[in-house]
């Protein structure tokens, strides 16, 4: 009630203010013409004072006076002369007061909301973000979802949508973190675990990390997830098991619909691997197109103009200007076209060292690596050489035992500093068990559980690999 009394009072005062000119008594006002002409008179007086002070001559004074009079005459012709008269008019003021007040109250009654408090800036910004998110702006959607998971960290749907939004803008590291939270809340749904493993892989420069590989292996024990099958084959290629990788991709291609969304990627990698192995691509992909057959049978990779560039010129360009990222990419493509796969991979590795603080360019280098098929072999680990095997065969049993014990101790020390390697924990636990140090194996398993307590999918994968040892 008090609000409406206040609103009526404000409306009435506003109406009275508008009607005030009609309520004044009769007034007489001088028009602007008298004021304008007084300015010219003052100018003539000023000129006379200058002449008397000796600042100007009599001729100059007369000329100035004539000019001022000319301007005054010209101005006088344009000005209204006489007085203006205002009359009081209650007949006009009363209806005007009523109309303004009525319109004000009616407009508020239609558009206003009594009792609605002020909207703080933070809430207005939140509403703006929400509108932009609903309109499809991904960055706004991410900000809204970050706030949502902060308020309700147990909401699977919010974590899932946040992860997918991060993936859509290419922020795979943030996507992996969000997918991890979604996986912990999902009851280990295969689709969520599969997306989590893929995000970890993409965040790692398309190199399948150990944690992702363990997740994919676990998925294939329960499902026939095509994403898990693709990335496990990729991990084989990166471990230099090229035959195993191409055979797995070929099996995936045979069992997938031709228009499945992952098939373009599978066909590309089969063609690249056939080229590396110097094999006929139709052996693995019977429906290969002429373009894929040409790619698999030629050292010339896609992106041909830069691939045929002069190597010497490109090498000189990157030496003279190491910050020219386009020349680094062109050099990698040219070396790959010449059949120098290792040289191409080295060019991209050198480029990454120059631009380690530029995420966009790091993404460009990763795209080039995938286009050239270098991601299949670039991160292959070094195995034991023939010299290493020969040296070990000449050792006594005691020397071999000492060597193994030293390797296990080194592995334990490394995991103490960098415990995020699931494969390392599996190897350490198995090594202790093989050496008969079951107590140490049990302690290592406890340490692994402590480190991966917030990542149950990885922890289950570790336990499945060492469960048959029965070390507890």
N, C-alpha and C positions, 0 to 999 in steps of 0.2 A: 504493500500500500504506500509506504514511504517513497518507494522508487517512482511510482506513478505521480505522486504529488510533486516530486522533484522534476520529473520529466515535463509535466504540464507547466510548471513555473518557468523552466528554461525555454520552452516553446513560446510562452507568452512574452517573455522578455525579448526574445529574438524577433518576434513579430512587431513589438513596440519599437524596437530599434530601427527596423525597416520602415515603419510608418512615421517615424519622428519628423522627417521633413514636412509632412503634411499637417503636423500639429503645431508648428511654430506660428507665432504672431506675424502680422504683415511686416515685411522687411523691405528695405530699399538698398540696393547694392550698386556701386559704381562699376561700370563695365571696364574691361581691360584696356580700352582705348586711352583713357586718361593716364593710366600707369605707363603705357608705352610712350606717349608723347612727353611725359616728364623726363624720361631717359634721354631723349634728344635734347631737351632744354639744358639738362645737366652737362651734356657734351659741349654745347655751345659756350656755357659758362667756363668750362675747363679750358677751352681754347683761348678765351679772353684772358684768363689768368696766366696762361703760358706766354701770351704776347706781352702783358704787363711786366712779367718777370724777365723778359728779354730772351726767352728760350726759342721763340720763333719770330720771324719778321712780320710786318703789317700785311704784306702781300700773302704770306703763307697763312696768316690768321684769316684773311678774307676768303681765301680759297677753301680752307677747312670749313668755315661757316657756311659757305654756299653748298658744299657737298653734304653737310649734315642736314641743312634745310631741304635739300633735294630728297634725301632718304626719308626724312620725317613726312614730307608730303606724300611720298609713295606709300609709306606705311599707313598714313591716315586714310587713304582711299580704301584700304582693305579691312579696316577695323569698324566694328559697330559702335555707334555713338549713343550716348544717353544712359539711362538708368535701367536696372532690372528690378522687378517687383515680385515678391513671393507672397501668396495669399494662404491663410489657414484653410484646410478643407477636411472637416470631420467626416463628410460623406464619402470621401475617398479613403481616409485612414481606417475607419471602423471595419469595412469589409476586408481591407488588406490584412488587418490584424487577425481577423477570424480565419481567412483563407490560409495564411502562412502557418498559424498555429495548428489548424486542422490537418494540413498536409504533412507537417512535421510529425505529429502524433500518428497519423495513418501510416506513414512510411516506416516509422520505427516498429509499429505493430505488425507490419508485414515482413520486414527484413530483420528486425532486432530480436534479441533473446534476453529477456530480463533475468537478472541474476547470474549471467555468464561472466566469469571473472576475466581479468587480463590474461592474454596469451603470451607467456615469456618467450624470449628470443630462441631459446633452445628448443622449445616445442614447435615454434614456427619453422625452424630449420629441419626438425625431424619430419614434420608434415611435408615440407618441400622434398626431402630425400625420398619419402615414401611415394609421393606422386611421380617423381622421376624414375624410381625403381619400377613402379607399375607400368610406366611408359616404355620400359625395356632398357633403361640405362644400367649397364652391368656394375659400374663403379658405385653407383648409388645403391644398387641392390646389395652389394658387398657390405657397404657401411651399415645398412639397415640390419643385415644378418649378423654382423659382428656384434651389434648392440643386443640383438635377440639372444645369441648364444651366451653373451655376458650375463644377461638376466636369467636365462634358463639353460645352463650348461648340459642338462640331461635331455635336451630336445634333439632326437635323431634327425627329424625333418629339417631343422634349421642348419645343423652341421652338414647334412647331405647337400642341401641347396647352396650353402656357402662353398663347399668343396667344388661343386659343379661350376659355380660362378667363377671361382679362381681359375679353374681349368680353361674356361671359355676365354679368359683374357691372357692365358699363357703363363700365369704365375703358378708353376707346378710345385714349387717348394711349399708355398702356402696351401695349395690344394692337397698335398700329401699330408700335411699336419691336420687339416680339416677332415680328410678321409679317415685318418687314424682315429679321431674322436668318434666319427660316425660308425666306424667298424666296431669300436668298443661298445657302442650302444645298440648295435643292430642284431646282436646275437649271432655274429659271424655269417651274415648273409653272403652268399657267393658273389653276387653282383657288386657288393660294397668292397669286399676283400680284393676282387679283381681290379676295380677302379683304383683302390689304394696302392696296389702293386704297380700299376701302370704309372700313377702319378710319381711314385718314388723313382721309377726308371727314367721318366722324362726329366725330372728334377736333377737326375744324375747324368745329364747329357746323353740320354738314350742308351746308357750302359746299365745293364740289369744288375742292381746291387744284390748282395747276399740275402738281405731281409726280404726283398721282393721275390727272389727266386724261391725261397722257402715257402712264401705264401702261395705262389703259383703251383708249386709241387703239391702242397696240401690241397689246393682246389682240385687238381686233377685226380686226386685220390677219391674225391666225392662227386665231381661233375666232369663234364666234357667242355669246359669253358674255352671258347676259341681264343680269347685274349690271353689266357694262361698258356695255351699251346703255342701261340705266336711268340710270346716273350721267352718261354723256355727254349724254344729253338734259337732265338736271338742270343740267349746266354751261351748256348753251345757254340754258335759261330764266334762269339767273342772269346771263347776258351779254345779256339782253333779247331773245334770239332766240326769242320765244314760239311763233311758228308752227313753227319747226324742232323745238322741244322737244315740242310736243303731237303733231306728226306722227310723231316718233320713238317716243314712248310708244304712240301708236295702232298703229304697226307692230309693236311688241313685244307688245302685247295681242293682235293678230290671230294672231301666230305662237306664242303661248303657250297651254298648256292652261288651261282656265277655273279649275282648282283649283291652279294653280302657286303656290308660296308667295309669289312677288313680286307677284301680280296685285292683291291688295287695295291695295297701295301705288301701283301703276300706275293703277288705276281712280280712286283719290283724287286723284292729281295731274292726271289728265286732266279730271276734273270741276272742279277748282280753276282750271285753265288755261282751260277753256271759259268759265268765269265771267269771268275777266280779259279774255278776247277777245270777250265777249258773243256767243258762238257756241252752237249747239245741240250738246249733249254727244253725242247719238246720231250725229252726223257723224263723231266719232272713236271712239265706243264704242257700236256698235249694240245691244249687250245691256245697256245701262245700266239700272239699277234706277230705280224712281220716286224713291227718296231721292237718288240721284246727279243725276237730272234736275232735281229741286227745288233741290239745292245749286248746280248750274251756272247755273240760271236766276234765282237769288235772291241778293241781297246779304247775306241772313242766313245766317251760317255756323253750323256745329255748336257746341254749347255755348250754346244760345239764351238761358237765363235771364240770364246775365251780359252777353250781347251786347246785350240790350235795356235795360241799366241806363242811368240818366241820366248823360250824358257830363259835364255840369257838376259833378255831385256826385262823380264818380270823379276828375276832374281836381283838384278841391279836396282830395279825400282824399289823393292822392299828394303834393300840395304841403304839406299839413299833416303828413303822416307818410311821408316818402320810403322808410322801411324796411318799409312794409307791402307785401310782395311780391304778395300776393293782389290788392290793388287795382291794381297795375301790370298784372297779367295780365287783370283784368276790364276795365281801360281799353283795352288792346290789342284785346280781343275786341269791345268796344262800338264802337270806331272802325272795325274791320273790318266789323262789321255795318252800319254807316252808309255803307259804301263808301269810307272813307278809309284806303286801303291804306298810303299813306305815313305817315299819322299813327299807324297801328297799329305799323308797323315802328319808328317813332321812340319810341313808348312802351316797346317791348321793349329798344331800344338804351339808353334812359335807365335802365331797370331794371337792365340789365347793369352800367352804370357804378356803380350803388349797391351791387351785390352781387358785384363782381368777384372777391372772395376766398371766395365760397361756391359750391363746385362743384355741390352738390345743386340750389341755386336756379338756377344757370346752365343746368343740365339741364332744369329746369322751363320756363324761358323758351324753350329750343330746342324742347321738345315743343309749346309753345303756337304757336311760329312755324310749325312743320310742320303743326299742325292747321289753322291759318288759311291755309296755302298761301303764307305770306310768305317762306319759304325759296326760293321760285321767283324772287323779284325783289329780295330785300333787299340782296344784295351786288352788284348790277349795277354794273359799272365805268362811269365817265364817259367818253364818247367825245368826239370833236371836235365843238364846237358850230358852228352856222351862222356865228357871228361869227368863230370860229377859221379856218374854211375861207375866208371872205371876206377876212380879213386876209392869209392866206397867198397868195391869188390876186393880191393887189396888190403882192407883193414882187418884186424883181428876182431873177434866178437866183442872183446872188452872195449876196443876203440870205437866200434860201431855203437855200443851201448852208451859210451860217453858222448858221442856225437848226437845221438837221439836225445839224451838227457839235456844237452846244451840247447838243442832246438826247442824242446818243450819249455825249458826255462825262459828262453827268449820269447816264445809265444805268450807265455803267462805274463811276462813283463809288458809286452805290447798291449795285451788286453787290459792290463791294469791302467794304462794310460789312455787307451782308446777302446772302451768296452762295447762299442756299437757294431761289432762284426759278428753276426750269428754263426757264420761258417767257422770263424776262429774259435768260438766257444765249443762248437761240436768237435773240432779237431783236438782241442785241448783236453776235453773230457775223455774222448776216445784214446788219446795218447796216454793219459794217466792210467786208464783201465788196461791198456796193452802192456804197460810197464808194471802192472800189478799194484799201482799206487791208488787203490780204490778210495781211500780216505781223501786224497787230493782230488780225485775225480768228483766225489760227492761235494766237496767244498766249491769246486769250480761250477758245478751245477747250481748250487745255492747262489753263487755270485751272479750267474747268468739270469736266474729267476729274479733276483733283486733288481738287476739293471733293466730287464724287459717286463717288469711287473705291470707297466701301463700299456704294453703292447702284447696282449694275449695271443694274437695270431702268430707272431714270430716265436713267442715262448712255446706254444704248442708244437710248432714245427721243430724247434730244437729238441724238445722232449721226445718227439716221435723218432728222431734220428739216434737218440742215445738210450731209448727205453729198453731195448733188448739187452743192454749191458747190466741191468739190474744192480745199479751201484748204490741204491738206497736200502 
